[in-house]
Amino acid sequence: MLDALISLRPHQREDLQRRLALLQQEQRWHGGLPVLLLDRCWLRLDSVRIDQLAIRLPPDASREAPELTLYRELLAAGQQEWQAQQQCWQEFGGEACREALQRFWWAQERGNQGWTLERYLALVQEYRQRFQSQRCRPLPLLVLARAGIPAASQHTLHWLHAEGDPARRSMRHTCA
């Protein structure tokens, strides 16, 4: 990961420094705060507003479909699979349940690089918490998984800090 930052062009490093400096000047949390996206294949560094991140990089929410959520809850409560399925079909209808499963399995086959609704919400929550609690505010950097790599390849989240040269910034990888 550090290699990718070192490989950035001088104007990209300057842009990174500028964005970190601007973040330090912010007085309050708001939707216009930046999130950096690094496409390693093209060494392209983009910035997107936190309130536009889900549009630019849509998280996979297929697992959160109400039909599948109820099914998991019923299984956790001890119901047998066929009973849970029957109750879901009664609650939502067979067609809705089939569509929810189809969207879920399509997302699993297509791969989402681990970018789920849960991870997206965790990033937003952690960014807000860090922004409000730390004097030196870190900037989130999402390193995008390489296209064409198996579904096990995931986007990774790092936090850049304002101390030192942007190519040598301290980073902490998180799985969130």
Long-range contacts (C-beta under 8 A, 24 or more apart in sequence): 1-143, 1-156, 1-158, 1-171, 1-173, 2-168, 2-171, 4-38, 4-40, 4-43, 4-143, 5-38, 5-166, 5-167, 5-169, 6-167, 6-168, 7-43, 8-43, 8-45, 8-166, 8-167, 9-43, 12-43, 12-45, 13-165, 13-166, 13-167, 15-45, 15-47, 16-45, 16-160, 16-166, 17-166, 19-47, 19-139, 20-139, 20-160, 20-161, 20-162, 20-166, 21-162, 23-137, 23-139, 23-162, 24-136, 24-137, 24-162, 26-131, 26-137, 29-128, 29-131, 29-132, 33-127, 33-131, 34-139, 35-123, 35-127, 35-139, 35-140, 35-141, 35-142, 36-139, 36-140, 36-141, 36-142, 36-160, 37-141, 37-142, 37-144, 38-141, 38-142, 38-143, 38-144, 39-144, 40-143, 40-144, 40-146, 41-146, 41-147, 50-124, 50-127, 53-120, 53-123, 53-124, 54-120, 57-115, 57-142, 57-144, 57-155, 59-112, 59-115, 59-116, 59-117, 59-119, 59-120, 60-107, 60-112, 60-115, 60-116, 60-117, 61-116, 61-117, 62-100, 62-103, 62-104, 62-106, 62-107, 63-104, 63-107, 63-116, 63-117, 64-117, 64-118, 65-100, 65-103, 65-104, 66-92, 66-100, 67-91, 67-92, 67-96, 67-97, 67-100, 67-101, 68-100, 68-101, 68-104, 108-151, 109-151, 110-151, 111-150, 111-151, 111-153, 112-151, 113-144, 113-145, 113-151, 113-153, 113-154, 113-155, 114-145, 114-154, 114-155, 115-154, 115-155, 119-157, 119-176, 122-176, 123-157, 123-176, 126-174, 126-176, 130-159, 136-161, 136-162, 136-163, 137-162, 141-171
